[in-house]
Amino acid sequence: MFINRKLYIAVILIVFCFIGGYNSVFIFTLAQVLLLLLIIVCVYDYFLLFSKSNKITITRDCEERFSNGDDNAVKLRLDNTYPSPVSIEIIDEVPDIFQFRDSLFQVKLKKNENKVLTYNLRPVKRGVYRFNQVNILVSTQVGLLSRRFKTGNPQQIKVYPSYQRLRQYELMAISNKLSEYGSKKIRKIGQQLELEHIKEYVKGDDYRTINWKATARRHQLMVNVFQDERSQNVYNVIDKGRTMQSAFENMTMLDYSINASLALSYVAILKGDKAGLVTFEKQHDTLVPASRHADQMHKILETLYGQTTTFADSDFSNLYVHINKKLTQRSLLLIYTNFDSVRAMQRQLTYLKMLAKRHTVVVIFFENTGIKELIEKVPENKEDAYEKVIAEKLAYEKMLIVNKLRQSNILSILTHPSALTPDVINKYLELKVRNIS
């Protein structure tokens, strides 16, 4: 049982009445009457709250696994069995890692009313999270006392790489269209496996592609237009080294890369390609052979879930030796890394060139998200001017890296962390329609 503020206020007022009763018999008598009424009301309130048939039930409903970097809904289902309206305060014991300070909810329920409360949690780190119990404080319309209920068993959830947006990227990939993210639509007409659209016949079209059913419906010659379809091995190669631990919006570059790898693997399998995974740091770490079997996405998801780092410097020479030994077929390698300077890139350029001789290599690295505001800021003093010059130098270094890679015939993507997934999928679709592998 808990005492509410109303009861404290009522007791203080009665105490003042008793103090005033030293000089007035009427006030002293009034204080006695008020005290008696307060006791009666408290007993009545206690009876309403603690009757065995009266209670509040609450259940927490959420997915068994959360999607990293996305909003995940948590629902609290309330059921009031009290014969009168009640006021409820709910404190959900969410995992400590969220530092969630707004888990206190205040709700009013009518007699026998049900209600569902929903709030969102956005994890920024993979792993196992633990929910504890839900605490409820119930008070009647009298409002002098509160009754506490603790309900719900402790619950563990796993935070996996972002999988919520897979359906969204699936729909975009089917049409080769990511225009919402500013992508360019690139098409190449082919005559192999996948029907792209039906159009009117023009002089020069192959008569073997005439669609006779569409011709009969439209009363004019219609021909099929096909899109090139060619299967290839697509490997996401993730650098787990020290430079991938810098963060943007509380998520590391490693986690952004893991989310993008999952989405790209899903899209690649939908497009008829085989998706695989390689992770490395100082030593080679993980290899999931490229495949398009039904359980391949599950294998990739479970492998990505457990990726951690020792904060060591990555060894690209070891990566080259391992890939050269294990990947015998020409493949598309999308290497997620982070070069801070041209010098850092040049130390690895020899190994990237050797990889590019046998495979199509796309190096993916990140913009420095903290310098854009410094570059756009108008300097007000010498310190601001120095900061602006340094920021411009860092941005220029990134562009030099792109140019150096291009001179070595290595493709690259310089992207903002928040745009990584659509940018990578766009590049993959571009290479596929151009038959670059």
C-alpha positions in Angstrom: 0.0 0.0 0.0 1.2 3.5 -0.8 0.0 6.9 0.5 -0.9 9.4 -2.2 -0.4 13.2 -2.0 -4.1 13.8 -1.3 -3.9 12.0 2.0 -0.8 13.9 3.1 -2.5 17.2 2.2 -5.7 16.1 4.1 -3.6 15.2 7.2 -1.7 18.5 7.2 -5.0 20.4 7.0 -6.4 18.5 9.9 -3.3 19.1 12.0 -3.6 22.8 11.4 -7.2 22.5 12.6 -6.2 20.8 15.8 -3.6 23.6 16.3 -6.2 26.2 15.9 -8.5 24.3 18.2 -6.4 25.4 21.2 -8.2 28.8 21.0 -11.6 27.6 19.7 -13.8 24.7 20.8 -15.6 24.8 17.5 -12.5 24.4 15.4 -11.3 21.6 17.7 -14.6 19.8 17.3 -14.4 20.3 13.5 -10.9 18.8 13.4 -12.2 15.7 15.2 -15.0 15.3 12.8 -12.7 15.7 9.8 -10.3 13.2 11.2 -13.1 10.7 11.7 -14.3 11.2 8.1 -10.8 10.8 6.8 -10.4 7.5 8.6 -13.7 6.3 7.2 -12.8 7.4 3.7 -9.4 5.7 3.9 -11.0 2.5 5.1 -13.4 2.6 2.2 -10.6 3.4 -0.3 -8.6 0.5 1.1 -11.5 -1.9 0.7 -12.0 -0.8 -2.9 -8.3 -1.2 -3.7 -7.6 -4.5 -2.0 -10.7 -6.5 -2.6 -9.6 -9.9 -4.0 -11.9 -9.7 -7.0 -10.5 -6.3 -8.0 -7.2 -6.1 -9.9 -5.4 -4.8 -12.9 -3.8 -7.2 -15.3 -1.1 -6.2 -17.7 1.0 -8.0 -20.3 4.0 -6.9 -22.3 3.9 -7.8 -25.9 6.9 -7.4 -28.1 8.9 -9.4 -30.7 11.3 -12.0 -29.5 14.1 -10.2 -31.4 14.6 -6.5 -32.1 16.0 -4.9 -35.2 19.2 -2.9 -34.5 19.0 0.8 -35.4 15.2 0.7 -35.9 12.2 1.6 -33.8 10.8 -1.6 -32.3 7.3 -1.5 -30.8 6.5 -2.6 -27.3 2.8 -2.9 -26.3 1.4 -3.0 -22.8 -2.1 -4.5 -22.7 -4.2 -3.4 -19.7 -7.3 -5.0 -18.3 -9.4 -3.4 -15.5 -11.6 -5.6 -13.4 -12.4 -2.9 -10.8 -16.1 -2.0 -10.6 -15.3 1.7 -10.9 -12.9 3.9 -12.8 -9.3 3.9 -11.7 -6.1 5.9 -12.3 -3.0 3.9 -13.1 0.7 4.7 -13.2 2.8 2.2 -15.1 6.6 1.8 -14.9 8.0 -0.7 -17.3 11.5 -2.0 -16.3 13.1 -1.7 -19.7 16.8 -2.9 -20.3 19.3 -0.5 -18.6 21.2 0.0 -21.9 18.4 2.1 -23.3 18.6 4.6 -20.5 14.9 5.1 -21.1 13.6 7.8 -18.8 10.1 8.0 -20.2 8.8 4.6 -19.2 6.3 6.1 -16.7 2.8 6.1 -18.2 -0.3 7.6 -16.6 -3.6 6.1 -17.7 -7.3 6.3 -16.6 -9.5 3.2 -17.2 -13.2 3.0 -17.0 -15.1 0.1 -15.4 -14.0 -3.2 -17.0 -12.1 -1.3 -19.8 -9.2 -2.7 -21.8 -6.5 -0.5 -23.3 -3.2 -1.0 -25.2 -0.3 1.4 -24.7 2.5 1.4 -27.3 6.0 2.8 -27.1 9.2 2.4 -29.2 12.7 1.3 -28.3 15.7 1.9 -30.7 18.6 -0.3 -29.9 22.0 0.7 -31.2 24.0 -2.4 -30.3 23.6 -6.1 -31.0 23.3 -8.5 -28.1 20.9 -9.9 -25.5 18.7 -7.4 -23.7 16.7 -8.1 -20.5 13.2 -6.7 -19.6 12.2 -7.0 -16.0 8.8 -6.8 -14.5 6.1 -4.1 -15.0 5.1 -2.1 -11.9 1.6 -0.7 -11.6 0.2 1.8 -9.0 -3.6 1.8 -8.9 -5.7 4.4 -7.2 -9.5 4.8 -7.2 -11.5 8.0 -7.7 -11.1 8.7 -3.9 -7.3 8.8 -4.6 -6.0 8.7 -1.0 -4.2 5.3 -1.3 -2.5 3.3 -4.1 -2.1 -0.4 -4.6 1.0 -1.8 -6.3 0.9 -4.7 -8.7 4.1 -6.3 -10.1 3.4 -8.4 -13.1 5.1 -10.0 -16.0 8.0 -12.4 -16.0 11.5 -11.2 -16.8 12.0 -11.5 -20.6 15.1 -11.6 -22.7 15.2 -10.4 -26.3 18.0 -10.6 -28.9 18.9 -7.5 -31.0 19.8 -8.6 -34.5 21.1 -6.6 -37.5 18.4 -4.5 -39.0 15.9 -6.7 -40.7 12.7 -4.5 -40.5 13.5 -2.8 -43.8 14.1 -5.9 -45.8 10.6 -5.9 -47.1 11.0 -2.3 -48.1 14.2 -2.9 -50.0 12.7 -6.1 -51.5 9.9 -4.0 -53.2 12.4 -1.5 -54.5 14.8 -4.1 -55.8 12.1 -5.9 -57.7 11.6 -2.8 -59.7 15.3 -1.8 -59.7 14.0 1.5 -58.3 15.3 3.3 -55.2 14.2 6.8 -56.4 13.1 7.7 -52.9 16.7 7.8 -51.9 17.9 9.8 -54.9 19.1 6.9 -56.9 19.4 6.9 -60.7 17.4 4.5 -62.7 19.7 2.4 -65.0 18.3 -0.1 -67.5 19.8 -2.3 -70.1 17.6 -4.2 -72.5 18.4 -7.9 -72.9 16.9 -11.1 -74.1 17.6 -13.7 -71.5 15.4 -14.6 -68.5 13.4 -11.9 -66.8 10.5 -10.1 -68.5 10.8 -6.3 -67.9 7.8 -4.9 -69.7 5.6 -5.0 -72.9 5.8 -2.3 -75.5 4.5 -1.4 -78.9 6.4 -2.9 -81.9 8.6 -0.6 -83.8 10.7 -1.3 -86.9 13.8 -3.2 -86.0 12.4 -5.1 -83.0 12.9 -8.9 -83.1 9.7 -10.5 -84.3 10.5 -13.5 -82.1 9.6 -11.4 -79.1 6.1 -10.6 -80.2 3.5 -11.1 -77.4 0.5 -12.5 -79.3 -1.9 -12.3 -76.4 -1.1 -8.6 -75.8 -1.3 -8.1 -79.6 -4.8 -9.6 -79.6 -6.0 -7.4 -76.7 -4.6 -4.2 -78.1 -5.2 -4.9 -81.8 -1.6 -3.9 -82.6 1.7 -5.6 -82.5 3.2 -5.8 -79.0 6.6 -7.2 -78.1 8.3 -8.4 -74.9 11.3 -6.5 -73.5 13.6 -8.6 -71.3 16.1 -7.7 -68.7 19.5 -9.3 -68.6 19.6 -12.0 -65.9 23.0 -13.5 -64.9 23.8 -15.1 -61.7 27.0 -14.2 -59.8 28.6 -14.5 -56.4 28.2 -11.4 -54.2 30.3 -11.2 -51.0 29.9 -8.6 -48.3 33.4 -8.2 -46.9 33.3 -6.4 -43.5 36.3 -4.9 -41.8 35.9 -5.2 -38.0 39.0 -3.3 -37.1 39.6 -0.3 -34.9 38.7 2.3 -37.5 35.2 0.9 -37.8 34.4 1.6 -34.2 33.7 5.4 -34.7 30.1 6.2 -34.1 27.3 8.1 -35.7 24.0 8.6 -33.8 25.2 6.1 -31.2 25.8 3.3 -33.8 29.3 2.3 -34.9 30.3 2.1 -38.6 30.6 -1.7 -38.0 26.9 -1.9 -37.2 25.9 0.3 -40.1 27.9 -2.1 -42.4 26.3 -5.1 -40.9 22.9 -3.7 -41.5 23.7 -2.9 -45.1 25.3 -6.3 -45.7 22.1 -8.0 -44.5 19.9 -5.9 -46.8 22.2 -6.3 -49.8 22.4 -10.1 -49.3 18.6 -10.2 -49.3 18.3 -8.1 -52.5 21.1 -10.1 -54.2 19.2 -13.4 -53.6 16.0 -11.9 -54.9 17.8 -10.9 -58.0 19.0 -14.4 -58.6 22.6 -14.0 -57.3 24.4 -16.0 -54.6 25.1 -14.0 -51.4 28.0 -14.7 -49.1 29.8 -13.1 -46.2 33.4 -12.5 -45.2 34.6 -10.7 -42.0 38.1 -9.9 -41.1 40.3 -8.0 -38.6 43.9 -8.7 -37.8 43.1 -12.3 -38.8 40.5 -13.8 -41.1 37.4 -14.3 -39.0 34.3 -15.6 -40.8 33.4 -17.0 -44.2 29.9 -17.9 -45.3 30.1 -19.4 -48.8 27.9 -17.7 -51.4 24.6 -19.5 -52.0 21.0 -18.8 -52.8 19.4 -21.6 -50.9 16.3 -21.0 -48.8 18.3 -21.0 -45.5 21.1 -18.7 -46.7 19.6 -15.5 -45.2 19.2 -17.3 -41.8 22.8 -18.3 -41.9 24.0 -14.8 -42.8 21.7 -13.2 -40.1 23.0 -15.5 -37.4 26.6 -14.9 -38.4 26.2 -11.1 -38.4 24.5 -11.2 -35.0 27.6 -12.5 -33.3 30.2 -10.2 -34.9 32.5 -8.4 -32.4 35.8 -6.6 -32.5 39.1 -6.6 -30.6 39.9 -3.1 -31.8 43.0 -4.2 -33.6 44.3 -2.8 -36.9 43.0 -4.7 -39.9 45.3 -6.8 -42.0 44.4 -6.6 -45.7 47.3 -8.9 -46.7 45.8 -11.7 -44.7 42.4 -10.9 -46.2 43.9 -11.2 -49.7 45.6 -14.6 -49.0 42.4 -16.0 -47.6 40.1 -14.8 -50.4 42.6 -15.9 -53.0 42.6 -19.4 -51.5 38.9 -19.8 -50.7 37.1 -17.9 -53.6 37.9 -19.7 -56.8 35.2 -18.1 -58.9 35.2 -14.5 -59.9 32.9 -12.6 -57.5 31.6 -9.2 -56.6 33.4 -8.1 -53.4 31.9 -5.2 -51.5 34.5 -4.3 -48.9 33.2 -2.2 -46.0 36.0 -0.3 -44.3 37.0 3.2 -43.2 40.0 5.1 -44.4 40.8 8.3 -42.5 43.6 9.4 -44.8 45.2 8.8 -48.2 48.2 7.3 -46.4 46.0 4.8 -44.6 44.5 3.8 -47.9 47.8 3.5 -49.8 49.1 1.0 -47.2 46.3 -1.3 -48.3 46.2 -0.4 -52.0 48.5 -3.1 -53.1 46.3 -5.8 -51.7 43.1 -4.2 -53.1 44.7 -4.1 -56.6 45.6 -7.8 -56.3 42.0 -8.6 -55.3 40.7 -6.5 -58.2 42.7 -8.7 -60.7 40.5 -11.7 -59.9 37.3 -10.1 -58.6 35.2 -7.0 -59.0 36.0 -4.9 -56.0 33.9 -2.1 -54.5 35.5 -0.3 -51.6 32.9 1.3 -49.3 34.0 3.9 -46.8 32.4 6.7 -44.8 32.2 10.5 -44.9 33.5 12.3 -41.8 30.1 13.2 -40.4 31.4 15.7 -37.9 33.1 18.1 -40.3 30.2 19.2 -42.5 29.0 21.8 -40.1 32.5 23.1 -39.6 33.0 23.6 -43.3 29.7 25.4 -43.7 30.2 27.6 -40.7 31.3 31.2 -41.2 34.5 31.8 -39.1 34.1 34.4 -36.4 37.6 34.2 -35.0 41.0 32.6 -35.6 40.1 29.4 -33.8 37.0 29.0 -36.1 39.1 29.6 -39.2 41.7 27.0 -38.1 38.9 24.5 -37.5 37.4 25.2 -40.9 40.7 24.7 -42.7 41.3 21.4 -40.9 37.8 20.2 -41.7 38.2 21.1 -45.4 41.5 19.2 -45.5 39.8 16.1 -44.0 37.0 16.3 -46.6 39.6 16.7 -49.4 41.5 13.7 -48.1 38.3 11.6 -48.6 37.9 12.8 -52.2 41.6 12.0 -52.9 41.0 8.4 -51.7 38.1 8.1 -54.2 40.4 9.4 -57.0 43.3 7.1 -56.1 41.0 4.1 -56.1 39.6 5.2 -59.5 43.1 5.5 -60.9 43.7 1.9 -59.8 40.5 0.7 -61.5 38.8 0.0 -58.2 35.2 1.1 -57.7 34.3 2.9 -54.5 31.4 4.4 -52.6 32.0 7.4 -50.2 28.7 7.6 -48.3 27.1 9.1 -45.2 26.4 6.3 -42.6 22.6 6.9 -42.7 22.6 6.5 -46.5 24.9 3.4 -46.6 22.2 0.8 -47.3 20.5 2.5 -50.3 23.8 3.6 -51.7 25.2 0.1 -51.6 22.1 -1.5 -53.1 22.1 1.2 -55.9 25.7 0.4 -56.8 24.9 -3.4 -56.8 21.9 -2.8 -59.1 24.0 -0.6 -61.4 26.7 -3.1 -61.7 24.2 -5.9 -62.3 22.4 -4.2 -65.2 25.7 -3.3 -66.7 26.8 -6.9 -66.5 29.9 -6.0 -64.5 31.2 -8.9 -62.4 
